[in-house]
Amino acid sequence: MPVTRWVSLEDRLRACLDGEALELPTLAGEVYAAVARHVPYDFACLATTDPASGVVTWASKTRDLGIGDEEFAAAEYGSATDINKFEDIARRQPPVGAIHLDTGGHPELSYRHREFMQRRFGFTDELRAAFVSRGACWGALGLARAAGDPPYTQDDLDQVATICDLVAGAIQRSLFRHGTAADPVPVPSGPSVLIVDPTNRLTQATPAARAAIQDLGGFDHGSLPASVLAVIATTRLRGEPFQSRTQLEDGRWLTLCAAPLAGSTGGSADIVVTLERTPRSVLSRLALTAHGLTSREEDVALLVLQGVDTRGIAQSLHMSPHTVQDHLKAIFTKLRVGSRREMTARLTLD
């Protein structure tokens, strides 16, 4: 009689994610399906985050909850402290947590859970994971259970922890799959500027800003896209300008900058948001990081992109030409290119 081999969550997901980069919706679907086989949930949300700012840039949900993301953004980014915020989860080792376990069986101690997850949707527990690579968070996962479901256990956390590195790498490949960072795509003409009132409702916007909103996923049940709401909520909390980056479906990257309007303060402030195309110089270093280059390899690669030869790189970075060549071999392998020309074509500076 054949013996059935038990397949771990990590092995199951690795079989789906290893290899070519997947588009983000496809990647999210694979994660949902694999996790459900090992750690059941009532609702799940997978999001990407800007590794520099840490805020959500894109999100996928297993089902429509019937509301936009205003309350989530306010709960996640609009308060200084709460239990199991994603920024806190990302600093853990491993980067996972469950609200029932982390409150000693009193999830109502969490404002987010008490006033949003439980009150709005009847969820009874939430497991969170951050997808961290080299100290930067590239995405996150939230799994919610409903009335009648058991709380998450330490075994559930341990299983999800095994896929954090794997999914972080898959997100990085998705964001910088071949062609997405360098394709010249027309951008809307004119400045992209929008203004929201203290309730985060859009009051004014330039035509280019309205086009950008649609590119970011459009209005969700009347709410602005999650990436815009995240920078607004963070700006309200800090009372000062804040920025983040996000990628559009066509491969373009936008930098979102939010700031309180003059004469308004705190939560009652009108907020102005500008949306500008992210410079390629910024994206080049981000792409190198996403492909797993070390800091030193990034330094070498950026000099190559600027046209510096081996001797010049060696002098600039105080290393031997032989060491430069060793770094280049490692860089080519990680970027899956065979020459400086191929690398430059793939990661072109402005």
Disulfide bonds with the S-S distance in Angstrom:
none
